[in-house]
Amino acid sequence: MSKFRFIIVIFSLLFCFNATAVFQASYDVIFDGNNHPPYVTADTYLDISKIRYSNEGSRIVFFGSYYQNDPWALLDYKAYIIDFDGTNLHEIPLPQRDDGFTGALSVRDLVINDDGSIIYLSTYGTDQFQTGGTYSIPEKLYRIDVTTSPINATVVQIADFVVLHGSQAYAPPLQTTSTGDWVYYVNANNLQNGRKDDVYRLSSTGATFETVVQDVGIQLATPSGCVGQGESVSSNGFSISGDGSKVLFRLNSIYNQVETCMWESYWWVLKTNSGYTLLNPNSEAGYQGGMVSSSGDQIVIVDSSSYFSYDGSGLNELAIEPRSYNYTGPAMTEFGDKYFFKDNNHQSSAVVNTDGSGLLNILPKSTYYTLDIIHIAGMNYSGNQVVFTDGLDRVYAGKLYSGTVGSLAPVVTDITFEPAYIIEGNTNPVIIKVTAQATVGDIEVMKIDNINNGRFIPTTADMSHYFASNPQDNGLGEDDVAGDGIFTEKSSLRYNGDYNNPNKNTVRISAIDTFGNIRVVEKPLNIGIFTNGFELTAFY
């Protein structure tokens, strides 16, 4: 090798070592259900059960139940709106009971339009608030108009499901168009249509009522020639495009018309102006999580094994991610290039590219920390902001790929390895030093996750180096000084000749403060740079 070539290689390596982090994000707690009026005591909390995020990224709406712990009791129901940056928190005045008991009605579901100016909510048909028993209450649909400067929320009843459908309806999930001019839902027991389960829509004033999908005799066929007739739209899984022209829904059953055909239950079907398309004709039953993008250009459905993407016509099926037992989510970008969901395969949450080009776990693994996503509110149209709640009833607003500006999360200023790179086959341990400071409170948890080829890996994987979970700033072991803001950890050696693609090994740092705010920063661990002397085979 020439001297000139050697100099070029070393320059490339130095440039790579000083490169910025592969991925970083901040997740701020903008609402804490354990510390909020009107019941701020050690024994009360708001249990958040519904949360939605406006697609343009400006506003969040959520609903919950206030409880006291000792003695345990349900105190009240509350709903709030808040801006993504944590400002303009405002209570939504919920409809009140009119059956002789006091208190607000419990919310069955809610949905918000793109700019956050219109919210729809449906109420439960039974309620147990302050009664000790279950009582029947007519299920109704309400529109909330939200103004700004100052924030104001006006609640208007637009429908009574019993009047519309002739029965005590099972109030379903709600969907709305981008502008909020229509609200869509499924009625599960329509007496005025032979107890069929159809998809309906109402205008924003409630004046116009339309049947969108009437599930009687929907003719469906598979490529193998099986023909069936679909009935019973599932009340817990449907999605619409932003203009409502495309409706993705699940059928509870498809009845055979050819004896050799075997049909599973819960099939995903797409309705367009051209008719109905069965999306999973050759796979097992459809599960919750199907979604059509606001633009209508992309569709994602879920079966028992995988997530699949399709184009806007329901064609060109592509398996994009194993399913595991994921139930929480989902959300999509405007044109459907990214899909956000809870990824139980890796004890985190992920954004997967719907073209099949890969997945990004955007949060720390929950194994060593109490963070566990309960409800995904959504992802904005650009795909760089997410909203969710955790098991501690906090509302998180997350900024992906962003720096430190405007975030309460701790700041990670430096991540270094000693040595800075590892020649393939070297079995010496590596010391990692992370310099970080809390913005508010103190750093309560400093956590390391190991990522190989873009995915979290278990401790049993064949890796040359694997870092334990929690680096410490205690002055012990490899840590030089206690309390200096430098957290240190030594890698464990797991080399047995199989590196499992060592050039893609990445260390993920998660700094979590006492209030739950989280900073995530990644940096590649440079392994296997050289083979055959000084031949450069891989760099970042």
Salt bridges, closest charged atoms under 4 A:
ASP32 OD2 - ARG394 NE 3.80
ASP76 OD2 - LYS78 NZ 3.74
ASP83 OD1 - ARG59 NE 3.73
GLU91 OE2 - LYS78 NZ 2.96
ASP99 OD2 - ARG97 NH2 2.42
ASP109 OD1 - ARG52 NH2 2.61
ASP127 OD2 - ARG97 NH1 2.87
ASP145 OD2 - ARG143 NH2 2.93
GLU210 OE1 - ARG201 NE 2.81
GLU231 OE1 - LYS196 NZ 2.96
GLU321 OE1 - ARG455 NH2 2.75
ASP343 OD2 - HIS346 ND1 2.66
ASP372 OD1 - LYS342 NZ 3.07
ASP449 OD1 - LYS447 NZ 2.72
GLU478 OE2 - LYS490 NZ 3.13
ASP480 OD2 - LYS433 NZ 3.42
GLU522 OE2 - ARG508 NH2 2.44
GLU535 OE2 - ARG5 NH2 2.77
